[in-house]
Amino acid sequence: MRIHTGEKPYTCSHCEQSFAYKTTLKVHMSIHTGEKPYTCSHCGQSFAHKSGLNSHTRIHTGEKPYTCSHCGQRFAHNSSLNSHMRIHTGEKPYTCSHCGQSFAYKTTLKVHMSIHTGEKPYTCSHCGQSFAHKIGLNSHMRIHTGEKPYTCSHCGQSFAHNSTLNSHMRIHTREKPFIM
């Protein structure tokens, strides 16, 4: 009946938030007490809620109970499935307040914002050069490490960047280089 009446007789003594059920109040109290009674038997990590433990356990079991109805891809968490569905729906709920461009994912919007802010939070520990994106720093680090992870399948020559490999491939395909 409390669902219909909206009655919430159980009130938190710390923050005055009210609840319809005593058990919901008990679960809420862990926010204030810091109590985490649910412990993972695999790694010992503790959780305030049983649902948190159940979700975490999927890391160890590999269980993926959520399936995309469009492509069949499986996910460990419902939130991951919901995020994935944007590929199929085209939904882009995150909008840049500066230019109005929309993005499917919050992280993509955050990366985009560096265009407007000029922020370059990723700094090379060797030479101090800064980058707006982590991938830019990772690519730059190959200058210092000498790593060349991109290898030509025709001649075996290696390159630090994929774009350099693509340019090199024109030697083998006899494709004329693109000039602007």
matplotlib code that plots the C-alpha trace (Angstrom):
import matplotlib.pyplot as plt

x = [0.0, 2.9, 3.7, 0.3, 0.1, 3.7, 4.0, 7.6, 7.6, 11.3, 13.6, 17.4, 18.7, 21.7, 20.3, 16.5, 15.9, 12.7, 11.9, 8.8, 10.5, 12.6, 14.9, 15.6, 16.5, 18.9, 20.6, 20.8, 22.5, 25.6, 26.3, 26.7, 28.3, 30.7, 29.7, 30.4, 29.0, 29.2, 32.6, 33.8, 35.0, 37.4, 39.4, 38.1, 36.7, 33.8, 30.5, 27.7, 25.0, 24.4, 23.7, 27.2, 28.7, 26.6, 27.7, 31.4, 31.4, 30.8, 34.4, 35.6, 32.9, 32.8, 29.0, 27.4, 23.6, 22.6, 22.3, 21.8, 18.6, 20.1, 23.5, 23.7, 26.7, 26.7, 27.4, 28.1, 26.1, 22.8, 24.3, 26.9, 24.1, 22.2, 25.3, 26.0, 22.4, 23.3, 25.3, 22.0, 19.7, 22.0, 21.1, 23.6, 22.5, 25.7, 25.9, 28.8, 27.7, 30.2, 29.4, 26.3, 27.9, 26.4, 28.0, 26.8, 29.2, 30.1, 33.8, 33.7, 32.3, 35.0, 37.7, 36.0, 35.9, 39.7, 39.2, 37.4, 39.4, 42.9, 43.6, 46.5, 46.6, 48.9, 52.5, 55.6, 57.9, 60.9, 60.6, 57.6, 55.5, 51.8, 48.8, 45.1, 44.5, 46.1, 46.4, 48.5, 50.9, 51.1, 51.9, 54.5, 56.2, 57.4, 59.9, 61.6, 61.1, 61.9, 58.8, 57.6, 54.5, 53.2, 54.9, 54.6, 53.2, 55.0, 58.6, 58.7, 59.7, 58.3, 57.0, 56.1, 52.8, 50.0, 49.8, 53.5, 52.8, 49.9, 52.1, 54.8, 52.2, 52.0, 55.4, 53.9, 50.6, 52.1, 49.4, 50.4, 50.7, 47.9, 49.1, 47.0]
y = [0.0, 2.4, 2.3, 3.8, 6.2, 7.4, 7.0, 6.7, 6.2, 5.1, 8.2, 8.2, 9.8, 11.1, 12.9, 12.9, 10.9, 8.8, 5.3, 3.1, 0.0, -0.7, -2.9, 0.0, 2.2, -0.4, -0.7, 3.1, 3.4, 1.7, 5.1, 6.7, 3.8, 2.7, -0.9, -3.3, -6.7, -8.4, -9.8, -11.4, -14.9, -14.6, -11.5, -10.3, -6.9, -5.8, -4.1, -2.3, -3.9, -7.5, -6.2, -4.6, -8.0, -9.8, -7.4, -7.6, -11.4, -11.4, -10.2, -13.5, -15.8, -14.2, -14.3, -12.0, -12.2, -9.2, -9.7, -7.1, -8.0, -6.4, -8.1, -10.7, -9.2, -10.0, -7.8, -8.4, -5.3, -3.8, -0.3, -1.6, -3.0, 0.3, 2.2, -0.3, 0.1, 3.7, 2.1, 0.8, 3.6, 6.5, 8.2, 10.9, 12.3, 14.2, 17.6, 20.1, 23.3, 25.2, 24.1, 21.9, 18.7, 15.6, 12.4, 8.9, 8.6, 10.9, 10.0, 11.0, 14.4, 14.8, 14.1, 16.6, 19.4, 19.7, 21.4, 24.2, 24.4, 23.8, 21.5, 19.1, 17.0, 14.2, 15.2, 13.3, 12.4, 12.5, 15.8, 17.6, 17.8, 17.9, 16.2, 16.7, 12.9, 9.9, 8.2, 11.2, 10.7, 7.0, 7.5, 10.2, 7.9, 5.7, 8.4, 7.8, 4.0, 3.2, 0.9, 0.1, -2.0, -1.6, -4.1, -4.3, -7.7, -7.5, -6.7, -6.9, -3.3, -1.8, 1.6, 3.6, 4.8, 3.2, 6.2, 5.7, 2.1, 3.1, 5.5, 2.9, 0.4, 2.6, 1.3, -2.2, -1.2, 1.4, 3.8, 7.5, 9.5, 11.8, 15.5, 18.4]
z = [0.0, 0.7, -3.0, -3.8, -0.8, -1.0, 2.8, 4.0, 7.7, 8.1, 8.4, 8.4, 11.6, 9.7, 6.7, 7.2, 4.0, 4.3, 3.1, 2.7, 4.0, 7.1, 5.0, 2.5, 5.4, 6.7, 3.3, 3.1, 6.5, 5.1, 3.3, 6.8, 8.7, 5.9, 6.7, 3.9, 5.0, 1.5, 0.7, -2.5, -1.9, -4.9, -4.0, -0.6, -1.9, 0.2, -0.7, 1.1, -1.0, -2.1, -5.6, -5.8, -4.8, -7.4, -10.1, -9.1, -9.0, -12.8, -13.2, -11.8, -13.3, -16.8, -16.7, -19.2, -18.6, -20.7, -24.5, -27.3, -29.2, -32.4, -32.7, -29.9, -28.1, -24.4, -21.4, -17.7, -16.6, -17.8, -17.9, -20.4, -22.6, -22.4, -23.5, -26.3, -27.6, -28.7, -31.6, -32.9, -32.0, -32.9, -29.7, -28.7, -25.3, -24.4, -26.0, -25.9, -24.3, -26.5, -30.0, -29.7, -31.1, -29.6, -28.5, -27.7, -24.7, -21.8, -22.2, -25.8, -24.8, -22.2, -24.8, -27.2, -24.6, -24.7, -28.1, -26.4, -23.1, -24.6, -21.7, -22.2, -19.1, -20.5, -20.2, -21.4, -18.5, -20.8, -22.6, -21.0, -24.2, -23.4, -25.1, -25.0, -25.3, -23.7, -27.1, -28.3, -25.4, -26.0, -29.6, -28.7, -26.2, -29.1, -29.9, -26.6, -26.4, -30.0, -30.1, -33.6, -33.3, -36.9, -39.3, -43.0, -44.1, -47.4, -46.3, -42.5, -42.0, -38.7, -37.9, -34.8, -36.2, -38.2, -40.5, -41.4, -42.2, -44.4, -46.3, -46.7, -48.1, -51.2, -52.2, -52.5, -54.0, -56.4, -55.2, -55.8, -52.5, -51.6, -51.9, -50.6]

ax = plt.figure().add_subplot(projection="3d")
ax.plot(x, y, z, "-o")
ax.set_aspect("equal")
plt.show()
